Each structure stands twice: as C-alpha cells, then as structure tokens.
Amino acid sequence: MTKITTKVAEFFSDTHEQLMNFIGGSKETETETEDLSNYTVAQLKNMAKERGLTGYSSLKKADLIDLLNN
C-alpha cells in the first residue's frame, strides 16, 4: 500500500462502506436511506461529526438519517 492509501484506510477504518465508496467512487442510489438505516446511532452521529454538521447530538436515528441525506 502506498503511504496515502494507508492514511485514507486509517481515516475510514470505522466505516468500511465509506471506504469502499471512496475507492470505487460514490454511487448515490435511491436506497441511500436504507443503507444508512443499517448503521447504529453512534455510527450515524460519527458520520455527522465527520461531515462537520451541528445539532445532531440529541437527534433520533430517523432524524440523523434525514440530516445525513440532505
């Protein structure tokens, strides 16, 4: 692995699906909401944090999914 690939893999180590999307290119589909529903609330909150979103800490799972999809 190259140095940059290793750093990218480390950055995305908690979210395998995100890593695969990054490597293979993002393929947004109509099932994106369904895909996010497979994550735990903690994982969704981590995604929101990584995206620099605010106001997510008290949201329920469905609201987190809505926030991440918009």
C-alpha positions, 0 to 999 in steps of 0.5 A: 500500500502506498503511504496515502492509501494507508492514511485514507484506510486509517481515516475510514477504518470505522466505516468500511462502506465509506471506504469502499465508496471512496475507492470505487467512487460514490454511487448515490442510489435511491436506497441511500436511506436504507443503507444508512438505516443499517448503521447504529446511532453512534455510527450515524452521529460519527458520520455527522461529526465527520461531515462537520454538521451541528445539532445532531447530538440529541437527534433520533436515528430517523432524524440523523438519517434525514440530516445525513441525506440532505 
